[in-house]
Each structure stands twice: as structure tokens, then as C-alpha cells.
Amino acid sequence: MPNTDNNKENVGFIDIVKSVFAAMFGVQSDKNRQRDFKQSSMVPYIVVGVVFVVLFVLGLMAIVSVVISA
């Protein structure tokens, strides 16, 4: 039986961003989800997720501010 730890796929920054973005909208593929959970560290995913949430909230605040001031 092969050891799955040796079959880790290198995931680049763009792959992490795409995975977090897809997961936020609930369209993450099972293959990518499994690949993400095989990574040794979840820190990059958490950091990108927090940045996306902050940008999303700031974007909503900007839109509401523009609509209210109009």
C-alpha cells in the first residue's frame, strides 16, 4: 500500500487563492479539497481566507457608503 504522505502535490500561491475563492462560494471540487487537506500546513489557506473576508467586508462597506451618499 503506497504511503500517501509521499504523494503530496506542490500547491502554489495561485492554487491556494483559487481554492479559497472556490471554497468561499461553495464550488470547491472534491479533488482540490482532498489536495488541500493533504498539505502539511493550513496557515497559507487561513491567511488568504482572512484577507479575502476583510476585502469582501470592505468592499461591501464601500458599496453601501456610495449607495447611501447618492
PQR file with spaces between the fields and no chain letter, atoms N, CA, C, O and H, PARSE charges and radii, in Angstrom:
ATOM       1  N    MET     1       0.855   -1.175    0.000 -0.4000 1.5000
ATOM       2  CA   MET     1       0.000    0.000    0.000 -0.0000 2.0000
ATOM       3  C    MET     1       0.901    1.239    0.000  0.5500 1.7000
ATOM       4  O    MET     1       1.757    1.382    0.873 -0.5500 1.4000
ATOM       5  N    PRO     2       0.710    2.145   -0.987 -0.5600 1.5000
ATOM       6  CA   PRO     2       1.582    3.319   -1.050  0.2800 2.0000
ATOM       7  C    PRO     2       1.305    4.301    0.069  0.5500 1.7000
ATOM       8  O    PRO     2       0.172    4.438    0.531 -0.5500 1.4000
ATOM       9  N    ASN     3       2.344    4.975    0.494 -0.4000 1.5000
ATOM      10  CA   ASN     3       2.227    5.986    1.537 -0.0000 2.0000
ATOM      11  C    ASN     3       1.731    7.279    0.905  0.5500 1.7000
ATOM      12  O    ASN     3       2.385    7.810    0.007 -0.5500 1.4000
ATOM      13  H    ASN     3       3.265    4.863    0.118  0.4000 1.0000
ATOM      14  N    THR     4       0.599    7.795    1.350 -0.4000 1.5000
ATOM      15  CA   THR     4       0.012    8.997    0.745 -0.0000 2.0000
ATOM      16  C    THR     4       0.790   10.249    1.091  0.5500 1.7000
ATOM      17  O    THR     4       0.645   11.258    0.402 -0.5500 1.4000
ATOM      18  H    THR     4       0.068    7.364    2.080  0.4000 1.0000
ATOM      19  N    ASP     5       1.617   10.226    2.141 -0.4000 1.5000
ATOM      20  CA   ASP     5       2.395   11.400    2.511 -0.0000 2.0000
ATOM      21  C    ASP     5       3.437   11.731    1.448  0.5500 1.7000
ATOM      22  O    ASP     5       3.792   12.896    1.270 -0.5500 1.4000
ATOM      23  H    ASP     5       1.735    9.406    2.700  0.4000 1.0000
ATOM      24  N    ASN     6       3.930   10.709    0.738 -0.4000 1.5000
ATOM      25  CA   ASN     6       4.924   10.949   -0.301 -0.0000 2.0000
ATOM      26  C    ASN     6       4.291   11.426   -1.598  0.5500 1.7000
ATOM      27  O    ASN     6       5.005   11.848   -2.508 -0.5500 1.4000
ATOM      28  H    ASN     6       3.641    9.763    0.882  0.4000 1.0000
ATOM      29  N    ASN     7       2.969   11.370   -1.705 -0.4000 1.5000
ATOM      30  CA   ASN     7       2.276   11.774   -2.917 -0.0000 2.0000
ATOM      31  C    ASN     7       1.746   13.194   -2.821  0.5500 1.7000
ATOM      32  O    ASN     7       0.794   13.541   -3.521 -0.5500 1.4000
ATOM      33  H    ASN     7       2.389   11.027   -0.966  0.4000 1.0000
ATOM      34  N    LYS     8       2.330   14.011   -1.984 -0.4000 1.5000
ATOM      35  CA   LYS     8       1.864   15.382   -1.818 -0.0000 2.0000
ATOM      36  C    LYS     8       2.139   16.172   -3.087  0.5500 1.7000
ATOM      37  O    LYS     8       3.229   16.124   -3.657 -0.5500 1.4000
ATOM      38  H    LYS     8       3.103   13.729   -1.416  0.4000 1.0000
ATOM      39  N    GLU     9       1.124   16.890   -3.504 -0.4000 1.5000
ATOM      40  CA   GLU     9       1.239   17.742   -4.680 -0.0000 2.0000
ATOM      41  C    GLU     9       1.632   19.137   -4.228  0.5500 1.7000
ATOM      42  O    GLU     9       1.020   19.694   -3.318 -0.5500 1.4000
ATOM      43  H    GLU     9       0.238   16.929   -3.041  0.4000 1.0000
ATOM      44  N    ASN    10       2.649   19.701   -4.860 -0.4000 1.5000
ATOM      45  CA   ASN    10       3.044   21.063   -4.517 -0.0000 2.0000
ATOM      46  C    ASN    10       1.948   22.026   -4.944  0.5500 1.7000
ATOM      47  O    ASN    10       1.470   21.981   -6.078 -0.5500 1.4000
ATOM      48  H    ASN    10       3.146   19.248   -5.599  0.4000 1.0000
ATOM      49  N    VAL    11       1.560   22.891   -4.026 -0.4000 1.5000
ATOM      50  CA   VAL    11       0.495   23.845   -4.289 -0.0000 2.0000
ATOM      51  C    VAL    11       1.098   25.235   -4.239  0.5500 1.7000
ATOM      52  O    VAL    11       1.705   25.623   -3.241 -0.5500 1.4000
ATOM      53  H    VAL    11       1.949   22.928   -3.106  0.4000 1.0000
ATOM      54  N    GLY    12       0.928   25.988   -5.327 -0.4000 1.5000
ATOM      55  CA   GLY    12       1.453   27.344   -5.402 -0.0000 2.0000
ATOM      56  C    GLY    12       0.461   28.348   -4.845  0.5500 1.7000
ATOM      57  O    GLY    12      -0.662   28.006   -4.475 -0.5500 1.4000
ATOM      58  H    GLY    12       0.435   25.673   -6.137  0.4000 1.0000
ATOM      59  N    PHE    13       0.907   29.597   -4.795 -0.4000 1.5000
ATOM      60  CA   PHE    13       0.081   30.667   -4.243 -0.0000 2.0000
ATOM      61  C    PHE    13      -1.220   30.826   -5.034  0.5500 1.7000
ATOM      62  O    PHE    13      -2.286   31.008   -4.446 -0.5500 1.4000
ATOM      63  H    PHE    13       1.819   29.875   -5.095  0.4000 1.0000
ATOM      64  N    ILE    14      -1.134   30.760   -6.354 -0.4000 1.5000
ATOM      65  CA   ILE    14      -2.335   30.914   -7.192 -0.0000 2.0000
ATOM      66  C    ILE    14      -3.314   29.780   -6.920  0.5500 1.7000
ATOM      67  O    ILE    14      -4.523   30.011   -6.886 -0.5500 1.4000
ATOM      68  H    ILE    14      -0.268   30.612   -6.832  0.4000 1.0000
ATOM      69  N    ASP    15      -2.823   28.565   -6.727 -0.4000 1.5000
ATOM      70  CA   ASP    15      -3.690   27.426   -6.408 -0.0000 2.0000
ATOM      71  C    ASP    15      -4.388   27.632   -5.067  0.5500 1.7000
ATOM      72  O    ASP    15      -5.560   27.287   -4.911 -0.5500 1.4000
ATOM      73  H    ASP    15      -1.841   28.378   -6.755  0.4000 1.0000
ATOM      74  N    ILE    16      -3.669   28.192   -4.106 -0.4000 1.5000
ATOM      75  CA   ILE    16      -4.254   28.461   -2.793 -0.0000 2.0000
ATOM      76  C    ILE    16      -5.355   29.504   -2.917  0.5500 1.7000
ATOM      77  O    ILE    16      -6.432   29.345   -2.343 -0.5500 1.4000
ATOM      78  H    ILE    16      -2.717   28.472   -4.233  0.4000 1.0000
ATOM      79  N    VAL    17      -5.086   30.572   -3.666 -0.4000 1.5000
ATOM      80  CA   VAL    17      -6.084   31.625   -3.854 -0.0000 2.0000
ATOM      81  C    VAL    17      -7.319   31.063   -4.548  0.5500 1.7000
ATOM      82  O    VAL    17      -8.444   31.352   -4.137 -0.5500 1.4000
ATOM      83  H    VAL    17      -4.211   30.701   -4.133  0.4000 1.0000
ATOM      84  N    LYS    18      -7.124   30.267   -5.589 -0.4000 1.5000
ATOM      85  CA   LYS    18      -8.270   29.678   -6.301 -0.0000 2.0000
ATOM      86  C    LYS    18      -9.053   28.735   -5.396  0.5500 1.7000
ATOM      87  O    LYS    18     -10.283   28.717   -5.444 -0.5500 1.4000
ATOM      88  H    LYS    18      -6.211   30.033   -5.923  0.4000 1.0000
ATOM      89  N    SER    19      -8.370   27.960   -4.582 -0.4000 1.5000
ATOM      90  CA   SER    19      -9.049   27.037   -3.675 -0.0000 2.0000
ATOM      91  C    SER    19      -9.872   27.772   -2.635  0.5500 1.7000
ATOM      92  O    SER    19     -11.013   27.398   -2.362 -0.5500 1.4000
ATOM      93  H    SER    19      -7.371   27.974   -4.543  0.4000 1.0000
ATOM      94  N    VAL    20      -9.296   28.824   -2.049 -0.4000 1.5000
ATOM      95  CA   VAL    20     -10.016   29.594   -1.033 -0.0000 2.0000
ATOM      96  C    VAL    20     -11.222   30.290   -1.662  0.5500 1.7000
ATOM      97  O    VAL    20     -12.311   30.295   -1.088 -0.5500 1.4000
ATOM      98  H    VAL    20      -8.369   29.128   -2.271  0.4000 1.0000
ATOM      99  N    PHE    21     -11.024   30.877   -2.843 -0.4000 1.5000
ATOM     100  CA   PHE    21     -12.109   31.571   -3.523 -0.0000 2.0000
ATOM     101  C    PHE    21     -13.247   30.603   -3.861  0.5500 1.7000
ATOM     102  O    PHE    21     -14.416   30.926   -3.649 -0.5500 1.4000
ATOM     103  H    PHE    21     -10.140   30.873   -3.310  0.4000 1.0000
ATOM     104  N    ALA    22     -12.915   29.428   -4.381 -0.4000 1.5000
ATOM     105  CA   ALA    22     -13.928   28.432   -4.724 -0.0000 2.0000
ATOM     106  C    ALA    22     -14.633   27.925   -3.468  0.5500 1.7000
ATOM     107  O    ALA    22     -15.848   27.725   -3.481 -0.5500 1.4000
ATOM     108  H    ALA    22     -11.965   29.166   -4.553  0.4000 1.0000
ATOM     109  N    ALA    23     -13.896   27.717   -2.400 -0.4000 1.5000
ATOM     110  CA   ALA    23     -14.489   27.232   -1.164 -0.0000 2.0000
ATOM     111  C    ALA    23     -15.426   28.270   -0.553  0.5500 1.7000
ATOM     112  O    ALA    23     -16.450   27.910    0.029 -0.5500 1.4000
ATOM     113  H    ALA    23     -12.910   27.880   -2.390  0.4000 1.0000
ATOM     114  N    MET    24     -15.091   29.545   -0.678 -0.4000 1.5000
ATOM     115  CA   MET    24     -15.951   30.599   -0.125 -0.0000 2.0000
ATOM     116  C    MET    24     -17.306   30.631   -0.817  0.5500 1.7000
ATOM     117  O    MET    24     -18.319   30.964   -0.202 -0.5500 1.4000
ATOM     118  H    MET    24     -14.259   29.838   -1.151  0.4000 1.0000
ATOM     119  N    PHE    25     -17.319   30.286   -2.089 -0.4000 1.5000
ATOM     120  CA   PHE    25     -18.574   30.282   -2.833 -0.0000 2.0000
ATOM     121  C    PHE    25     -19.211   28.896   -2.894  0.5500 1.7000
ATOM     122  O    PHE    25     -20.263   28.722   -3.509 -0.5500 1.4000
ATOM     123  H    PHE    25     -16.496   30.015   -2.589  0.4000 1.0000
ATOM     124  N    GLY    26     -18.578   27.911   -2.258 -0.4000 1.5000
ATOM     125  CA   GLY    26     -19.154   26.579   -2.161 -0.0000 2.0000
ATOM     126  C    GLY    26     -19.071   25.764   -3.427  0.5500 1.7000
ATOM     127  O    GLY    26     -19.887   24.866   -3.636 -0.5500 1.4000
ATOM     128  H    GLY    26     -17.724   28.052   -1.758  0.4000 1.0000
ATOM     129  N    VAL    27     -18.109   26.052   -4.277 -0.4000 1.5000
ATOM     130  CA   VAL    27     -17.978   25.322   -5.538 -0.0000 2.0000
ATOM     131  C    VAL    27     -16.640   24.583   -5.638  0.5500 1.7000
ATOM     132  O    VAL    27     -16.187   24.261   -6.737 -0.5500 1.4000
ATOM     133  H    VAL    27     -17.446   26.781   -4.107  0.4000 1.0000
ATOM     134  N    GLN    28     -16.018   24.319   -4.505 -0.4000 1.5000
ATOM     135  CA   GLN    28     -14.734   23.624   -4.475 -0.0000 2.0000
ATOM     136  C    GLN    28     -14.914   22.178   -4.928  0.5500 1.7000
ATOM     137  O    GLN    28     -15.804   21.483   -4.436 -0.5500 1.4000
ATOM     138  H    GLN    28     -16.385   24.581   -3.613  0.4000 1.0000
ATOM     139  N    SER    29     -14.090   21.722   -5.852 -0.4000 1.5000
ATOM     140  CA   SER    29     -14.172   20.335   -6.309 -0.0000 2.0000
ATOM     141  C    SER    29     -13.607   19.404   -5.234  0.5500 1.7000
ATOM     142  O    SER    29     -12.761   19.795   -4.431 -0.5500 1.4000
ATOM     143  H    SER    29     -13.368   22.286   -6.252  0.4000 1.0000
ATOM     144  N    ASP    30     -14.090   18.181   -5.242 -0.4000 1.5000
ATOM     145  CA   ASP    30     -13.637   17.202   -4.249 -0.0000 2.0000
ATOM     146  C    ASP    30     -12.157   16.904   -4.429  0.5500 1.7000
ATOM     147  O    ASP    30     -11.440   16.714   -3.447 -0.5500 1.4000
ATOM     148  H    ASP    30     -14.778   17.863   -5.895  0.4000 1.0000
ATOM     149  N    LYS    31     -11.693   16.862   -5.673 -0.4000 1.5000
ATOM     150  CA   LYS    31     -10.271   16.592   -5.948 -0.0000 2.0000
ATOM     151  C    LYS    31      -9.395   17.683   -5.339  0.5500 1.7000
ATOM     152  O    LYS    31      -8.389   17.384   -4.696 -0.5500 1.4000
ATOM     153  H    LYS    31     -12.275   17.017   -6.471  0.4000 1.0000
ATOM     154  N    ASN    32      -9.774   18.953   -5.540 -0.4000 1.5000
ATOM     155  CA   ASN    32      -8.992   20.055   -4.981 -0.0000 2.0000
ATOM     156  C    ASN    32      -9.091   20.104   -3.466  0.5500 1.7000
ATOM     157  O    ASN    32      -8.110   20.425   -2.795 -0.5500 1.4000
ATOM     158  H    ASN    32     -10.592   19.196   -6.062  0.4000 1.0000
ATOM     159  N    ARG    33     -10.248   19.793   -2.920 -0.4000 1.5000
ATOM     160  CA   ARG    33     -10.407   19.780   -1.460 -0.0000 2.0000
ATOM     161  C    ARG    33      -9.490   18.737   -0.843  0.5500 1.7000
ATOM     162  O    ARG    33      -8.826   19.005    0.158 -0.5500 1.4000
ATOM     163  H    ARG    33     -11.045   19.532   -3.465  0.4000 1.0000
ATOM     164  N    GLN    34      -9.449   17.549   -1.435 -0.4000 1.5000
ATOM     165  CA   GLN    34      -8.572   16.498   -0.923 -0.0000 2.0000
ATOM     166  C    GLN    34      -7.108   16.902   -1.049  0.5500 1.7000
ATOM     167  O    GLN    34      -6.314   16.639   -0.145 -0.5500 1.4000
ATOM     168  H    GLN    34      -9.989   17.332   -2.249  0.4000 1.0000
ATOM     169  N    ARG    35      -6.743   17.537   -2.158 -0.4000 1.5000
ATOM     170  CA   ARG    35      -5.370   18.014   -2.352 -0.0000 2.0000
ATOM     171  C    ARG    35      -5.005   19.028   -1.273  0.5500 1.7000
ATOM     172  O    ARG    35      -3.903   18.998   -0.725 -0.5500 1.4000
ATOM     173  H    ARG    35      -7.387   17.750   -2.892  0.4000 1.0000
ATOM     174  N    ASP    36      -5.948   19.932   -0.974 -0.4000 1.5000
ATOM     175  CA   ASP    36      -5.687   20.964    0.034 -0.0000 2.0000
ATOM     176  C    ASP    36      -5.488   20.361    1.415  0.5500 1.7000
ATOM     177  O    ASP    36      -4.621   20.807    2.167 -0.5500 1.4000
ATOM     178  H    ASP    36      -6.843   19.956   -1.419  0.4000 1.0000
ATOM     179  N    PHE    37      -6.279   19.356    1.754 -0.4000 1.5000
ATOM     180  CA   PHE    37      -6.166   18.761    3.088 -0.0000 2.0000
ATOM     181  C    PHE    37      -4.950   17.858    3.232  0.5500 1.7000
ATOM     182  O    PHE    37      -4.621   17.458    4.348 -0.5500 1.4000
ATOM     183  H    PHE    37      -6.983   18.994    1.142  0.4000 1.0000
ATOM     184  N    LYS    38      -4.278   17.527    2.145 -0.4000 1.5000
ATOM     185  CA   LYS    38      -3.048   16.737    2.220 -0.0000 2.0000
ATOM     186  C    LYS    38      -1.822   17.608    2.476  0.5500 1.7000
ATOM     187  O    LYS    38      -0.731   17.091    2.714 -0.5500 1.4000
ATOM     188  H    LYS    38      -4.546   17.852    1.238  0.4000 1.0000
ATOM     189  N    GLN    39      -1.997   18.927    2.428 -0.4000 1.5000
ATOM     190  CA   GLN    39      -0.872   19.832    2.648 -0.0000 2.0000
ATOM     191  C    GLN    39      -0.440   19.782    4.116  0.5500 1.7000
ATOM     192  O    GLN    39      -1.245   19.514    5.007 -0.5500 1.4000
ATOM     193  H    GLN    39      -2.883   19.347    2.235  0.4000 1.0000
ATOM     194  N    SER    40       0.833   20.044    4.342 -0.4000 1.5000
ATOM     195  CA   SER    40       1.370   19.960    5.699 -0.0000 2.0000
ATOM     196  C    SER    40       0.943   21.136    6.563  0.5500 1.7000
ATOM     197  O    SER    40       0.894   21.014    7.787 -0.5500 1.4000
ATOM     198  H    SER    40       1.488   20.262    3.618  0.4000 1.0000
ATOM     199  N    SER    41       0.634   22.275    5.946 -0.4000 1.5000
ATOM     200  CA   SER    41       0.288   23.461    6.718 -0.0000 2.0000
ATOM     201  C    SER    41      -0.960   24.122    6.153  0.5500 1.7000
ATOM     202  O    SER    41      -1.083   24.309    4.943 -0.5500 1.4000
ATOM     203  H    SER    41       0.674   22.374    4.952  0.4000 1.0000
ATOM     204  N    MET    42      -1.874   24.470    7.033 -0.4000 1.5000
ATOM     205  CA   MET    42      -3.092   25.169    6.622 -0.0000 2.0000
ATOM     206  C    MET    42      -2.945   26.690    6.765  0.5500 1.7000
ATOM     207  O    MET    42      -3.865   27.438    6.434 -0.5500 1.4000
ATOM     208  H    MET    42      -1.774   24.318    8.017  0.4000 1.0000
ATOM     209  N    VAL    43      -1.796   27.139    7.255 -0.4000 1.5000
ATOM     210  CA   VAL    43      -1.584   28.563    7.502 -0.0000 2.0000
ATOM     211  C    VAL    43      -1.787   29.404    6.232  0.5500 1.7000
ATOM     212  O    VAL    43      -2.462   30.430    6.309 -0.5500 1.4000
ATOM     213  H    VAL    43      -1.048   26.532    7.524  0.4000 1.0000
ATOM     214  N    PRO    44      -1.242   29.025    5.077 -0.5600 1.5000
ATOM     215  CA   PRO    44      -1.471   29.857    3.888  0.2800 2.0000
ATOM     216  C    PRO    44      -2.956   29.970    3.529  0.5500 1.7000
ATOM     217  O    PRO    44      -3.410   31.031    3.100 -0.5500 1.4000
ATOM     218  N    TYR    45      -3.701   28.895    3.700 -0.4000 1.5000
ATOM     219  CA   TYR    45      -5.135   28.917    3.396 -0.0000 2.0000
ATOM     220  C    TYR    45      -5.882   29.842    4.361  0.5500 1.7000
ATOM     221  O    TYR    45      -6.791   30.569    3.959 -0.5500 1.4000
ATOM     222  H    TYR    45      -3.332   28.033    4.048  0.4000 1.0000
ATOM     223  N    ILE    46      -5.494   29.808    5.620 -0.4000 1.5000
ATOM     224  CA   ILE    46      -6.134   30.658    6.621 -0.0000 2.0000
ATOM     225  C    ILE    46      -5.825   32.129    6.347  0.5500 1.7000
ATOM     226  O    ILE    46      -6.714   32.977    6.423 -0.5500 1.4000
ATOM     227  H    ILE    46      -4.755   29.218    5.946  0.4000 1.0000
ATOM     228  N    VAL    47      -4.573   32.426    6.032 -0.4000 1.5000
ATOM     229  CA   VAL    47      -4.181   33.813    5.760 -0.0000 2.0000
ATOM     230  C    VAL    47      -4.926   34.348    4.536  0.5500 1.7000
ATOM     231  O    VAL    47      -5.469   35.452    4.578 -0.5500 1.4000
ATOM     232  H    VAL    47      -3.851   31.736    5.970  0.4000 1.0000
ATOM     233  N    VAL    48      -4.954   33.583    3.459 -0.4000 1.5000
ATOM     234  CA   VAL    48      -5.659   34.024    2.251 -0.0000 2.0000
ATOM     235  C    VAL    48      -7.151   34.162    2.534  0.5500 1.7000
ATOM     236  O    VAL    48      -7.786   35.095    2.042 -0.5500 1.4000
ATOM     237  H    VAL    48      -4.513   32.686    3.426  0.4000 1.0000
ATOM     238  N    GLY    49      -7.717   33.257    3.313 -0.4000 1.5000
ATOM     239  CA   GLY    49      -9.128   33.333    3.667 -0.0000 2.0000
ATOM     240  C    GLY    49      -9.449   34.590    4.458  0.5500 1.7000
ATOM     241  O    GLY    49     -10.451   35.253    4.190 -0.5500 1.4000
ATOM     242  H    GLY    49      -7.201   32.499    3.713  0.4000 1.0000
ATOM     243  N    VAL    50      -8.614   34.922    5.424 -0.4000 1.5000
ATOM     244  CA   VAL    50      -8.837   36.129    6.230 -0.0000 2.0000
ATOM     245  C    VAL    50      -8.718   37.379    5.350  0.5500 1.7000
ATOM     246  O    VAL    50      -9.514   38.308    5.483 -0.5500 1.4000
ATOM     247  H    VAL    50      -7.800   34.383    5.642  0.4000 1.0000
ATOM     248  N    VAL    51      -7.735   37.403    4.460 -0.4000 1.5000
ATOM     249  CA   VAL    51      -7.575   38.556    3.561 -0.0000 2.0000
ATOM     250  C    VAL    51      -8.799   38.699    2.667  0.5500 1.7000
ATOM     251  O    VAL    51      -9.290   39.811    2.474 -0.5500 1.4000
ATOM     252  H    VAL    51      -7.089   36.648    4.352  0.4000 1.0000
ATOM     253  N    PHE    52      -9.303   37.591    2.116 -0.4000 1.5000
ATOM     254  CA   PHE    52     -10.495   37.654    1.275 -0.0000 2.0000
ATOM     255  C    PHE    52     -11.704   38.162    2.049  0.5500 1.7000
ATOM     256  O    PHE    52     -12.475   38.971    1.532 -0.5500 1.4000
ATOM     257  H    PHE    52      -8.904   36.687    2.273  0.4000 1.0000
ATOM     258  N    VAL    53     -11.876   37.702    3.270 -0.4000 1.5000
ATOM     259  CA   VAL    53     -13.019   38.144    4.071 -0.0000 2.0000
ATOM     260  C    VAL    53     -12.915   39.640    4.366  0.5500 1.7000
ATOM     261  O    VAL    53     -13.906   40.364    4.267 -0.5500 1.4000
ATOM     262  H    VAL    53     -11.250   37.045    3.690  0.4000 1.0000
ATOM     263  N    VAL    54     -11.719   40.102    4.726 -0.4000 1.5000
ATOM     264  CA   VAL    54     -11.532   41.530    5.012 -0.0000 2.0000
ATOM     265  C    VAL    54     -11.824   42.358    3.761  0.5500 1.7000
ATOM     266  O    VAL    54     -12.515   43.374    3.840 -0.5500 1.4000
ATOM     267  H    VAL    54     -10.914   39.514    4.807  0.4000 1.0000
ATOM     268  N    LEU    55     -11.303   41.934    2.605 -0.4000 1.5000
ATOM     269  CA   LEU    55     -11.565   42.659    1.358 -0.0000 2.0000
ATOM     270  C    LEU    55     -13.046   42.637    0.995  0.5500 1.7000
ATOM     271  O    LEU    55     -13.578   43.631    0.502 -0.5500 1.4000
ATOM     272  H    LEU    55     -10.742   41.109    2.540  0.4000 1.0000
ATOM     273  N    PHE    56     -13.708   41.521    1.234 -0.4000 1.5000
ATOM     274  CA   PHE    56     -15.139   41.408    0.948 -0.0000 2.0000
ATOM     275  C    PHE    56     -15.941   42.372    1.816  0.5500 1.7000
ATOM     276  O    PHE    56     -16.820   43.074    1.316 -0.5500 1.4000
ATOM     277  H    PHE    56     -13.276   40.713    1.635  0.4000 1.0000
ATOM     278  N    VAL    57     -15.643   42.409    3.103 -0.4000 1.5000
ATOM     279  CA   VAL    57     -16.355   43.305    4.020 -0.0000 2.0000
ATOM     280  C    VAL    57     -16.075   44.763    3.669  0.5500 1.7000
ATOM     281  O    VAL    57     -16.998   45.577    3.659 -0.5500 1.4000
ATOM     282  H    VAL    57     -14.929   41.838    3.509  0.4000 1.0000
ATOM     283  N    LEU    58     -14.828   45.107    3.383 -0.4000 1.5000
ATOM     284  CA   LEU    58     -14.501   46.477    2.990 -0.0000 2.0000
ATOM     285  C    LEU    58     -15.203   46.855    1.688  0.5500 1.7000
ATOM     286  O    LEU    58     -15.663   47.986    1.536 -0.5500 1.4000
ATOM     287  H    LEU    58     -14.078   44.445    3.391  0.4000 1.0000
ATOM     288  N    GLY    59     -15.285   45.922    0.759 -0.4000 1.5000
ATOM     289  CA   GLY    59     -15.993   46.175   -0.493 -0.0000 2.0000
ATOM     290  C    GLY    59     -17.471   46.427   -0.264  0.5500 1.7000
ATOM     291  O    GLY    59     -18.050   47.335   -0.861 -0.5500 1.4000
ATOM     292  H    GLY    59     -14.911   45.003    0.882  0.4000 1.0000
ATOM     293  N    LEU    60     -18.085   45.626    0.601 -0.4000 1.5000
ATOM     294  CA   LEU    60     -19.496   45.840    0.935 -0.0000 2.0000
ATOM     295  C    LEU    60     -19.704   47.187    1.614  0.5500 1.7000
ATOM     296  O    LEU    60     -20.668   47.895    1.324 -0.5500 1.4000
ATOM     297  H    LEU    60     -17.615   44.888    1.086  0.4000 1.0000
ATOM     298  N    MET    61     -18.802   47.533    2.509 -0.4000 1.5000
ATOM     299  CA   MET    61     -18.913   48.824    3.188 -0.0000 2.0000
ATOM     300  C    MET    61     -18.797   49.979    2.194  0.5500 1.7000
ATOM     301  O    MET    61     -19.507   50.977    2.318 -0.5500 1.4000
ATOM     302  H    MET    61     -18.019   46.958    2.745  0.4000 1.0000
ATOM     303  N    ALA    62     -17.914   49.851    1.218 -0.4000 1.5000
ATOM     304  CA   ALA    62     -17.741   50.900    0.207 -0.0000 2.0000
ATOM     305  C    ALA    62     -18.997   51.023   -0.653  0.5500 1.7000
ATOM     306  O    ALA    62     -19.446   52.130   -0.949 -0.5500 1.4000
ATOM     307  H    ALA    62     -17.337   49.041    1.117  0.4000 1.0000
ATOM     308  N    ILE    63     -19.560   49.883   -1.051 -0.4000 1.5000
ATOM     309  CA   ILE    63     -20.773   49.906   -1.870 -0.0000 2.0000
ATOM     310  C    ILE    63     -21.920   50.551   -1.100  0.5500 1.7000
ATOM     311  O    ILE    63     -22.632   51.399   -1.639 -0.5500 1.4000
ATOM     312  H    ILE    63     -19.195   48.984   -0.811  0.4000 1.0000
ATOM     313  N    VAL    64     -22.099   50.157    0.146 -0.4000 1.5000
ATOM     314  CA   VAL    64     -23.187   50.735    0.970 -0.0000 2.0000
ATOM     315  C    VAL    64     -22.963   52.228    1.166  0.5500 1.7000
ATOM     316  O    VAL    64     -23.914   53.009    1.133 -0.5500 1.4000
ATOM     317  H    VAL    64     -21.521   49.469    0.584  0.4000 1.0000
ATOM     318  N    SER    65     -21.720   52.628    1.367 -0.4000 1.5000
ATOM     319  CA   SER    65     -21.408   54.051    1.551 -0.0000 2.0000
ATOM     320  C    SER    65     -21.763   54.862    0.302  0.5500 1.7000
ATOM     321  O    SER    65     -22.325   55.953    0.398 -0.5500 1.4000
ATOM     322  H    SER    65     -20.947   51.994    1.394  0.4000 1.0000
ATOM     323  N    VAL    66     -21.433   54.320   -0.856 -0.4000 1.5000
ATOM     324  CA   VAL    66     -21.741   55.004   -2.116 -0.0000 2.0000
ATOM     325  C    VAL    66     -23.251   55.082   -2.327  0.5500 1.7000
ATOM     326  O    VAL    66     -23.760   56.119   -2.751 -0.5500 1.4000
ATOM     327  H    VAL    66     -20.976   53.434   -0.934  0.4000 1.0000
ATOM     328  N    VAL    67     -23.971   54.002   -2.036 -0.4000 1.5000
ATOM     329  CA   VAL    67     -25.421   53.977   -2.241 -0.0000 2.0000
ATOM     330  C    VAL    67     -26.109   54.944   -1.269  0.5500 1.7000
ATOM     331  O    VAL    67     -27.046   55.647   -1.648 -0.5500 1.4000
ATOM     332  H    VAL    67     -23.557   53.159   -1.691  0.4000 1.0000
ATOM     333  N    ILE    68     -25.654   54.975   -0.053 -0.4000 1.5000
ATOM     334  CA   ILE    68     -26.286   55.870    0.953 -0.0000 2.0000
ATOM     335  C    ILE    68     -26.012   57.337    0.620  0.5500 1.7000
ATOM     336  O    ILE    68     -26.898   58.174    0.788 -0.5500 1.4000
ATOM     337  H    ILE    68     -24.893   54.404    0.255  0.4000 1.0000
ATOM     338  N    SER    69     -24.816   57.664    0.154 -0.4000 1.5000
ATOM     339  CA   SER    69     -24.478   59.040   -0.127 -0.0000 2.0000
ATOM     340  C    SER    69     -25.087   59.552   -1.441  0.5500 1.7000
ATOM     341  O    SER    69     -25.104   60.758   -1.688 -0.5500 1.4000
ATOM     342  H    SER    69     -24.096   56.984    0.017  0.4000 1.0000
ATOM     343  N    ALA    70     -25.569   58.663   -2.255 -0.4000 1.5000
ATOM     344  CA   ALA    70     -26.132   59.079   -3.569 -0.0000 2.0000
ATOM     345  C    ALA    70     -27.529   59.637   -3.423  0.5500 1.7000
ATOM     346  O    ALA    70     -28.144   60.029   -4.415 -0.5500 1.4000
ATOM     347  H    ALA    70     -25.554   57.683   -2.054  0.4000 1.0000
